[in-house]
Amino acid sequence: MLKPERLANYDNPLVQATAARLVAGETTARGRIEKLFHYVRDEIAFGFPVAGDLVAASETIRTRIGQCNTKTTLFLALCKAAGVPARVNFSLIRKEIQRGLFTGLAYRLMPPLISHSWLEVEVDGRWRRLDAYINDEPFYEAGKRALRVCGWNIGFSVACSSGESSAAFALDEEKFVQMEAVVDDHGVWDDPADYYASALYRNRPGFLKLPLYRLWIGGINLRVERMRQRDLDAAVGRD
């Protein structure tokens, strides 16, 4: 497999400008990370890009949509642009994490384990794991409610097998939204492109070429948006 261009393109002018705007006035690493976290979590809506995982950070800023891997790529690039030591950790995760979003044939065609990533940042001489930025908060809350309705502990982009799950920024407590569905560790990488070019990468590139793929992704993203909007409607008393 040919190695793609660097995806965490932190030297891109749009990435540089976005990072500078977000961390303006922040004098500590924790403060900068928190600002970037909230931007990636809530200003980039959870959803599935038609290009799959191979999306540059600058493109995610433009489209304002992303899933675990593309949001992690963006977060990594923003941290590097803001002078925060960061790296990406890849793993395998159970496909049940997408249950309820991918349905029918689209779900059956997914491999049992899919490639997944989270961000690690260095603060006070220690690397801390973060994944609570994956789902924007309205969708996260809708996902938790959907799990309760279905009687599941994994699905709708949320894993809470032990009953613990949180989309809050928590460097020290390390609260997570998907970590409980992770089943393997493929180590840390400086740029996602390196992992995607390796034999460890499991997400099927050929899946993107299926004629029905764009239709499926459009339908899945519509399902995500309907869940999100029902959550917002409930928040303002319109449900």
KELOTI-521466 format. One line per 8 residues: number of its first residue (from 1); their letters; for each residue z, x, y of N, C-alpha, C, O. Coordinates in steps of 0.2 Angstrom, whole numbers, always signed. Atoms other than C-alpha are relative to their C-alpha. Layout:
residues N
NUM	A	Z/X/Y/Z/X/Y/Z/X/Y/Z/X/Y ~ ...;
end
This chain:
residues 239
1	MLKPERLA	+0/+4/-6/+0/+0/+0/+0/+4/+6/+4/+9/+7 ~ +1/-4/-6/-5/+7/+17/+6/-2/+4/+8/-8/+5 ~ -6/+1/-5/+10/+9/+29/-2/-3/+6/-6/-1/+10 ~ +2/+3/-6/+9/-3/+43/+3/+4/+6/+7/+8/+6 ~ -2/-3/-6/+12/+2/+61/+8/-2/+1/+10/-6/-2 ~ -7/+2/-1/+30/+3/+67/+1/-7/+3/-2/-9/+7 ~ -1/+6/-2/+37/-14/+69/+5/-1/+5/+5/-5/+9 ~ -5/+0/-5/+53/-11/+78/-2/+4/+6/+1/+9/+8;
9	NYDNPLVQ	+4/-4/-5/+42/-5/+93/+5/+0/+7/+3/-4/+12 ~ -5/+0/-6/+57/-2/+105/-3/+3/+6/+0/+3/+12 ~ +3/-3/-6/+46/+8/+117/-6/-4/+3/-9/-2/+8 ~ +4/+5/-3/+35/-7/+120/+2/-3/+7/+8/-4/+7 ~ -3/+2/-6/+36/-12/+138/+3/-7/+0/+8/-8/+4 ~ -3/+6/+0/+40/-30/+134/+7/+0/-3/+12/-3/-1 ~ -6/-1/+4/+54/-25/+122/+5/+4/+5/+11/+2/+6 ~ -5/-4/-5/+61/-12/+135/+2/-4/+6/+8/-4/+8;
17	ATAARLVA	-2/+5/-5/+61/-25/+149/+5/-5/-2/+9/-7/+2 ~ -4/+5/+2/+69/-38/+139/+7/+3/-2/+12/+0/+0 ~ -7/-3/+1/+83/-26/+133/+3/+2/+6/+9/+0/+7 ~ -3/-2/-7/+86/-20/+151/+3/-6/+3/+8/-6/+6 ~ -2/+7/-3/+87/-38/+157/+7/-2/-3/+11/-4/+0 ~ -5/+3/+4/+99/-43/+143/+7/+4/+1/+12/+1/+1 ~ -6/-4/+0/+111/-28/+144/+2/+2/+7/+7/+6/+8 ~ -1/-2/-6/+111/-26/+163/+8/-1/+2/+10/-7/+1;
25	GETTARGR	-7/+0/-2/+129/-22/+169/+5/+1/-5/+11/+1/-4 ~ -4/-1/+6/+136/-20/+152/+1/+8/-1/-3/+11/-1 ~ -1/-8/+0/+145/-3/+151/+3/+2/-7/+3/+8/-8 ~ -2/-2/+7/+151/-4/+132/-5/-2/-5/-9/-6/-4 ~ +4/+2/+6/+142/-4/+116/+1/-7/-2/-4/-11/-4 ~ -2/+7/+2/+151/-20/+111/-3/-5/+4/-6/-10/+2 ~ +2/+5/-4/+146/-29/+126/-8/+0/+0/-11/-6/+0 ~ +8/+1/+0/+127/-24/+125/-2/-3/-7/-6/-7/-7;
33	IEKLFHYV	+2/+4/+7/+127/-29/+106/+1/-7/+1/-3/-11/-2 ~ -1/+8/+0/+134/-46/+110/-5/-3/+4/-7/-9/+2 ~ +5/+3/-4/+122/-49/+124/-7/-1/-5/-10/-6/-4 ~ +6/+0/+4/+107/-44/+112/+1/-5/-6/-4/-9/-8 ~ -1/+4/+5/+115/-54/+98/-1/-7/+2/-5/-11/-2 ~ +0/+7/-2/+116/-71/+107/-8/-1/+2/-10/-7/+1 ~ +7/+1/-1/+98/-68/+113/-4/-1/-6/-8/-6/-7 ~ +4/+0/+6/+91/-65/+96/+2/-7/-4/-2/-10/-7;
41	RDEIAFGF	-3/+6/+4/+102/-79/+88/-3/-7/+3/-6/-11/-1 ~ +1/+6/-3/+98/-93/+101/-7/-1/+4/-9/-6/+4 ~ +6/+0/-4/+83/-88/+111/-6/+0/-4/-12/-1/-2 ~ +5/-1/+5/+73/-84/+96/+1/-6/-6/+6/-5/-10 ~ -1/+6/+5/+72/-101/+86/-1/+2/-7/-6/+6/-9 ~ +1/-1/+7/+74/-100/+67/-7/-3/-2/-8/-9/+0 ~ +6/+3/+3/+57/-103/+59/-4/+6/-3/-2/+12/-3 ~ +4/-5/+4/+43/-94/+49/-6/+1/+3/-11/-3/+4;
49	PVAGDLVA	+7/-2/-3/+29/-84/+57/-5/-1/-5/-4/+1/-11 ~ +6/+1/+5/+12/-87/+49/-2/+7/-3/-5/+7/-8 ~ +1/-7/+2/+11/-68/+48/+5/+3/-5/+5/+9/-7 ~ -5/-2/+5/+26/-67/+36/+5/+5/+4/+7/+4/+9 ~ -5/-5/-2/+37/-52/+38/-3/+5/+5/+1/+9/+9 ~ +4/-6/-3/+24/-40/+46/-1/-2/+8/-7/-3/+10 ~ +0/+2/-7/+28/-45/+64/+4/+5/+5/+10/+6/+3 ~ -4/-4/-4/+32/-33/+78/+5/-3/+4/+4/-9/+6;
57	ASETIRTR	-5/+3/-4/+47/-35/+89/-3/-3/+6/-1/-9/+8 ~ +3/+3/-6/+36/-38/+104/-3/-6/-1/-3/-11/+4 ~ +3/+7/+1/+27/-52/+96/+5/-5/-1/+4/-11/+1 ~ -5/+5/+1/+43/-61/+91/+3/-2/+7/+4/-8/+8 ~ -2/+2/-6/+48/-60/+109/-5/-5/+3/-3/-10/+7 ~ +5/+4/-3/+32/-68/+114/+0/-7/-3/-1/-12/+0 ~ +0/+7/+4/+32/-82/+100/+6/-4/+0/+6/-10/-1 ~ -7/+3/+0/+51/-85/+101/+1/-4/-6/+5/-9/-6;
65	IGQCNTKT	-2/+3/+6/+52/-89/+83/+0/+6/-5/-3/+11/-5 ~ -1/-5/+5/+58/-79/+68/+5/-2/-6/+9/-6/-5 ~ -5/+1/+6/+67/-78/+51/+4/+6/-1/+4/+11/+4 ~ -5/-6/+1/+79/-65/+44/-3/+6/+1/-1/+10/+5 ~ +3/-6/-1/+67/-51/+43/-3/+1/+7/-2/+7/+9 ~ +3/-1/-6/+58/-53/+59/+5/+0/+6/+4/+3/+11 ~ -5/+0/-5/+73/-57/+69/+4/+7/-1/+6/+9/+5 ~ -3/-7/+0/+81/-41/+62/-4/+5/+3/-1/+10/+6;
73	TLFLALCK	+4/-5/-3/+66/-31/+67/+1/+0/+8/+1/+5/+11 ~ -1/+1/-8/+68/-38/+85/+7/+3/+2/+7/+7/+7 ~ -7/-2/-2/+87/-35/+85/+0/+8/+0/+3/+11/+4 ~ +0/-7/+1/+84/-17/+79/-3/+3/+6/-1/+8/+9 ~ +4/-2/-5/+71/-14/+92/+4/+0/+7/+4/+4/+11 ~ -4/+1/-6/+82/-21/+106/+6/+5/+1/+7/+8/+6 ~ -6/-4/+0/+97/-11/+101/-3/+7/+2/+0/+11/+6 ~ +3/-6/-1/+86/+5/+101/-2/+1/+7/-1/+6/+10;
81	AAGVPARV	+2/+0/-7/+79/+1/+118/+6/+0/+5/+6/+3/+10 ~ -6/+0/-5/+97/-2/+125/+4/+6/-2/+10/+6/+1 ~ -4/-5/+1/+103/+14/+118/+6/-1/-5/+11/+3/-5 ~ -5/+2/+5/+114/+6/+104/-3/+3/-7/-8/+1/-9 ~ +2/-3/+7/+113/+16/+87/+0/-6/-5/+5/-10/-6 ~ +1/+6/+5/+106/+3/+74/-5/+2/-5/-9/+7/-5 ~ +5/-1/+6/+97/+3/+57/+0/-7/-3/+4/-11/-2 ~ +1/+7/+3/+91/-11/+46/+2/+2/-8/+0/+7/-11;
89	NFSLIRKE	-2/-1/+7/+98/-13/+28/-4/-6/-4/-4/-12/-2 ~ +4/+4/+4/+86/-21/+15/+4/-2/-6/+7/+3/-9 ~ -3/+2/+6/+91/-30/+0/-4/-5/-4/-10/-7/-1 ~ +3/+6/+3/+86/-44/-12/+5/-6/+1/+11/-5/+0 ~ -4/+6/-1/+92/-62/-10/-3/-5/-4/-9/-6/-5 ~ +2/+5/+4/+92/-77/-21/-5/-5/+4/-3/-6/+10 ~ +5/+5/-4/+77/-89/-16/+4/-6/+2/+1/-10/+6 ~ -4/+6/-2/+90/-103/-16/+2/+0/+7/+3/-6/+10;
97	IQRGLFTG	-2/+0/-7/+94/-97/+2/-5/-5/+4/-4/-7/+9 ~ +5/+4/-4/+77/-107/+7/-1/-7/-3/-5/-10/-2 ~ +1/+7/+3/+80/-122/-4/+2/-5/+5/+6/-4/+9 ~ +0/+6/-5/+78/-138/+6/-4/+1/+6/-6/-4/+9 ~ +5/-2/-5/+66/-129/+18/-7/+0/-4/-11/-3/-2 ~ +6/+0/+4/+53/-124/+5/+2/-5/-6/+7/-5/-9 ~ -1/+5/+5/+51/-138/-7/-6/+0/-5/-12/+3/-3 ~ +6/+1/+4/+39/-143/-21/-3/+6/-3/+0/+11/-5;
105	LAYRLMPP	+4/-6/+3/+25/-131/-26/+2/+6/+4/+2/+12/+1 ~ -1/-6/-4/+29/-119/-11/+7/+3/-3/+7/+9/-3 ~ -6/-3/+3/+47/-117/-18/-1/+3/-7/+2/+9/-8 ~ +1/-2/+7/+41/-115/-36/-3/+7/+0/-2/+11/-4 ~ +4/-6/+0/+29/-101/-31/+4/+6/+3/+2/+12/+2 ~ -4/-5/-2/+43/-91/-23/+3/+4/-6/+5/+1/-11 ~ -3/-4/+5/+49/-76/-34/+8/-2/+0/+10/-4/+6 ~ -7/+2/+0/+67/-79/-39/+4/+4/+5/+9/+2/+8;
113	LISHSWLE	-4/-4/-5/+73/-64/-28/-5/+2/+5/-11/+4/+4 ~ +5/-1/-6/+65/-61/-11/+3/+6/+4/+9/+6/+5 ~ -3/-6/-4/+67/-46/+1/+3/-3/+6/+0/-8/+9 ~ -5/+3/-6/+80/-49/+15/+3/+6/+3/+3/+11/+1 ~ -3/-5/-4/+87/-39/+29/+6/-2/+4/+6/-8/+6 ~ -5/+1/-6/+102/-38/+41/+0/+7/+4/-2/+12/+2 ~ -1/-6/-5/+106/-26/+55/+7/+3/-1/+12/+0/-2 ~ -6/-3/+0/+119/-13/+55/+0/+4/+7/-5/+7/+9;
121	VEVDGRWR	-1/-3/-6/+126/-6/+72/+6/+5/-1/+11/+3/-4 ~ -6/-5/+0/+137/+9/+75/+4/-1/+6/+2/+0/+12 ~ -4/+1/-5/+152/+5/+85/+7/+4/-1/+9/+3/-7 ~ -7/-3/+1/+168/+16/+87/-1/+5/-6/+4/+5/-10 ~ +1/-4/+6/+161/+28/+74/-1/-3/-7/+0/+0/-12 ~ +0/+3/+6/+159/+15/+61/-6/-5/+0/-8/-8/+5 ~ +6/+5/+0/+143/+5/+55/+3/-7/-2/+7/-8/-7 ~ -2/+7/+1/+146/-14/+56/-6/-4/-2/-12/-3/+1;
129	RLDAYIND	+6/+4/+2/+135/-27/+47/+0/-6/+4/+5/-9/+6 ~ +1/+6/-3/+128/-42/+56/-6/-4/-3/-11/-1/-5 ~ +5/+5/+2/+118/-57/+50/+0/-7/+3/-4/-11/+2 ~ -2/+6/-3/+125/-71/+60/-5/-2/+5/-5/-8/+8 ~ +5/+1/-5/+110/-70/+72/-6/-4/-3/-11/-6/+0 ~ +7/+3/+3/+97/-77/+59/-1/-7/+2/-7/-8/+3 ~ +1/+7/-2/+99/-95/+62/+3/-2/+7/+8/+0/+9 ~ -3/+2/-7/+100/-102/+80/+5/-5/-1/+5/-9/-6;
137	EPFYEAGK	-6/+3/+1/+116/-111/+82/-1/-8/-2/+2/-10/-6 ~ +1/+7/+2/+109/-129/+82/-3/-1/-7/-1/-6/-10 ~ +3/+0/+7/+99/-126/+66/+5/+2/-5/+6/-1/-10 ~ -5/-2/+5/+114/-117/+58/+5/-6/-1/+6/-8/-7 ~ -4/+5/+1/+125/-132/+61/-3/-6/-4/+0/-9/-8 ~ +3/+5/+4/+112/-144/+55/-1/+2/-8/+0/-2/-12 ~ +0/-3/+7/+110/-133/+39/+6/-1/-4/+6/-3/-9 ~ -6/+1/+4/+128/-134/+35/+2/-7/-1/+4/-9/-7;
145	RALRVCGW	+0/+7/+1/+128/-153/+37/-4/-2/-6/-2/-6/-11 ~ +5/+2/+6/+113/-154/+25/+3/+3/-7/+2/+0/-12 ~ -3/-2/+6/+122/-143/+12/+5/-5/-2/+6/-6/-8 ~ -5/+5/+2/+137/-155/+12/-3/-6/-3/-1/-9/-8 ~ +3/+6/+2/+125/-170/+10/-3/+1/-7/-2/-3/-11 ~ +3/-2/+7/+116/-161/-5/+5/+2/-5/+4/+2/-11 ~ -5/-2/+4/+132/-155/-12/-1/+7/-3/+1/+9/-8 ~ +2/-7/+1/+125/-137/-12/+5/+5/+3/+8/+3/+8;
153	NIGFSVAC	-3/-6/-4/+133/-120/-7/-5/+5/+2/-3/+9/+6 ~ +5/-5/-3/+117/-111/-4/-7/-4/+1/-9/-8/-3 ~ +6/+3/-2/+101/-118/+5/+0/-1/+7/+5/+0/+11 ~ +1/+1/-7/+94/-122/+21/+2/+6/+5/+4/+5/+10 ~ -1/-6/-3/+96/-104/+26/+7/+2/+1/+9/+6/+6 ~ -8/-1/-1/+115/-104/+24/+2/+1/-7/+0/-2/-12 ~ -3/-1/+6/+125/-97/+10/+8/+0/+1/+10/+4/+5 ~ -8/+1/-1/+144/-102/+9/+3/-1/-7/+7/-6/-7;
161	SSGESSAA	-3/+1/+7/+149/-100/-10/+7/+0/+1/+10/-4/-3 ~ -7/+0/+0/+166/-96/-5/+3/-5/+5/+9/-5/+6 ~ -2/+5/-6/+167/-109/+9/+0/+3/+7/+1/+0/+12 ~ +0/-3/-6/+166/-96/+22/-7/+2/+3/-11/+4/-1 ~ +7/-1/-3/+151/-95/+34/+1/-1/+7/+5/-5/+10 ~ -1/+0/-8/+150/-92/+53/-6/+3/+3/-9/+8/+1 ~ +5/-3/-4/+136/-89/+65/+3/+3/+7/-1/+4/+11 ~ -3/-3/-6/+148/-82/+78/-1/+8/+0/-2/+11/-5;
169	FALDEEKF	+0/-8/-1/+147/-64/+85/+7/+2/-2/+12/+1/+1 ~ -6/-3/+3/+161/-55/+75/-1/+7/-3/-2/+7/-9 ~ +1/-7/+2/+159/-36/+74/+5/+2/-5/+4/+5/-10 ~ -5/-3/+4/+176/-33/+66/+1/-4/-6/+3/-2/-12 ~ -1/+4/+5/+178/-48/+55/-6/-1/-5/-5/-3/-11 ~ +6/+0/+3/+160/-47/+49/-1/-7/-4/-1/-8/-10 ~ +1/+7/+2/+157/-66/+47/-8/-1/-1/-12/+2/+3 ~ +7/+0/+2/+140/-70/+39/-3/-7/-1/+1/-12/-2;
177	VQMEAVVD	+4/+6/+2/+127/-84/+36/-4/+0/-6/-5/-5/-9 ~ +4/-1/+6/+117/-77/+21/+3/+5/-5/+0/+5/-10 ~ -2/-6/+4/+127/-62/+14/+2/-2/-7/+1/+2/-12 ~ -2/+2/+7/+134/-72/-1/-6/-2/-5/-4/-2/-11 ~ +5/+1/+5/+117/-75/-8/-4/+7/-2/-8/+7/-6 ~ +3/-7/+1/+113/-56/-8/+2/+2/-7/+8/+2/-9 ~ -2/-2/+6/+112/-49/-25/-2/+7/-2/+0/+10/-7 ~ +2/-7/+1/+105/-31/-23/+0/+3/+7/+0/+0/+12;
185	DHGVWDDP	+0/-4/-6/+105/-17/-10/-6/+5/-1/-6/+9/-5 ~ +6/-5/+0/+89/-7/-6/+1/+5/+6/-3/+9/+7 ~ -2/-6/-5/+98/+4/+7/-2/-1/+7/-5/-6/+9 ~ +1/+1/-7/+96/+7/+25/-7/+4/+2/-9/+9/-1 ~ +7/-3/-2/+79/+11/+34/+0/+0/+7/+3/-4/+11 ~ +1/-1/-7/+74/+17/+51/-4/-6/+3/-3/-8/+9 ~ +5/+5/-3/+60/+4/+53/-2/-4/-6/-3/-1/-11 ~ +2/+4/+5/+55/-11/+43/-6/+2/-3/-7/+0/-9;
193	ADYYASAL	+7/-1/+2/+37/-5/+41/+1/+5/-6/-3/+5/-11 ~ -1/-4/+6/+44/+9/+29/+2/-4/-6/-1/-2/-11 ~ -2/+4/+6/+52/-3/+18/-6/-5/-3/-7/-5/-9 ~ +6/+4/+2/+37/-15/+18/-5/+4/-4/-9/+1/-8 ~ +5/-4/+4/+26/-1/+12/+2/+3/-6/-1/+7/-10 ~ -2/-3/+6/+37/+4/-2/+0/-5/-6/-2/-11/-5 ~ +0/+4/+6/+38/-2/-20/+5/-5/-1/+5/-9/-5 ~ -6/+5/+0/+54/-11/-17/-1/-7/+3/+2/-11/+1;
201	YRNRPGFL	+1/+6/-4/+47/-24/-6/-3/-6/-5/-8/-5/-9 ~ +1/+5/+5/+46/-41/-16/-4/-6/+3/-7/-9/-1 ~ +3/+6/-3/+39/-54/-4/-8/+1/-1/-11/+6/+2 ~ +6/-1/+2/+22/-57/-10/-5/+0/+5/-6/-6/+9 ~ +5/+0/-5/+8/-52/+2/-5/-5/-1/-8/-8/+3 ~ +6/+4/+2/-5/-62/-7/+2/-7/+1/-3/-11/+2 ~ -3/+7/-2/+6/-78/-4/-3/-2/+7/-5/-8/+8 ~ +2/+2/-7/+0/-77/+14/-7/-2/+0/-10/-5/+5;
209	KLPLYRLW	+7/+1/+0/-18/-78/+9/-2/-7/-4/-8/-9/-4 ~ +2/+6/+4/-17/-94/-1/-2/-5/+6/+1/-6/+11 ~ +3/+5/-5/-27/-108/+8/+5/-5/+3/+5/-7/+8 ~ -5/+5/-3/-12/-120/+9/+6/+3/+4/+10/+0/+6 ~ -6/-3/-3/+0/-107/+16/+1/-2/+7/+7/-4/+9 ~ -1/+2/-7/-3/-111/+34/+2/-7/+1/+6/-9/+5 ~ -2/+6/+0/-1/-129/+30/+7/-1/-2/+11/-5/+1 ~ -7/+0/+2/+15/-126/+21/+4/+2/+5/+10/-1/+6;
217	IGGINLRV	-4/-3/-5/+22/-115/+34/+1/-5/+6/+6/-6/+9 ~ -1/+5/-5/+18/-128/+47/+5/-6/-1/+8/-8/+3 ~ -5/+6/+2/+27/-142/+37/+7/+2/+0/+11/-1/+2 ~ -7/-2/+0/+42/-131/+34/+3/+1/+7/+9/-1/+8 ~ -2/+0/-6/+43/-127/+52/+2/-6/+4/+6/-7/+8 ~ -1/+7/-3/+42/-145/+57/+6/-3/-3/+10/-6/+0 ~ -6/+3/+3/+56/-149/+44/+6/+4/+4/+11/+0/+5 ~ -6/-4/-4/+67/-135/+53/+1/-3/+7/+7/-4/+9;
225	ERMRQRDL	-1/+3/-7/+63/-143/+70/+3/-7/+0/+7/-8/+4 ~ -4/+6/+1/+68/-160/+64/+7/+0/-1/+11/-3/+2 ~ -7/-1/+1/+84/-154/+58/+3/+2/+6/+9/+0/+8 ~ -3/-2/-6/+87/-145/+74/+1/-5/+5/+6/-6/+8 ~ +0/+6/-5/+83/-160/+85/+5/-5/-2/+8/-8/+3 ~ -5/+5/+2/+94/-172/+75/+7/+3/+2/+11/-1/+4 ~ -6/-3/-2/+108/-159/+78/+1/-1/+7/+7/-3/+10 ~ -1/+0/-8/+105/-159/+97/+1/-7/+2/+5/-9/+6;
233	DAAVGRD	-1/+7/-1/+103/-178/+97/+7/-2/-1/+10/-6/+3 ~ -7/+2/+1/+120/-180/+89/+5/+3/+5/+10/+0/+7 ~ -4/-3/-5/+127/-168/+102/+1/-4/+6/+6/-3/+10 ~ +0/+4/-6/+122/-179/+116/+1/-8/-1/-1/-12/+3 ~ -1/+7/+2/+126/-195/+107/-6/-5/-1/-5/-11/+0 ~ +6/+4/+1/+108/-201/+103/-1/-1/-8/-6/-4/-9 ~ +1/+0/+7/+110/-199/+84/+1/-8/-3/+1/-9/-9;
end
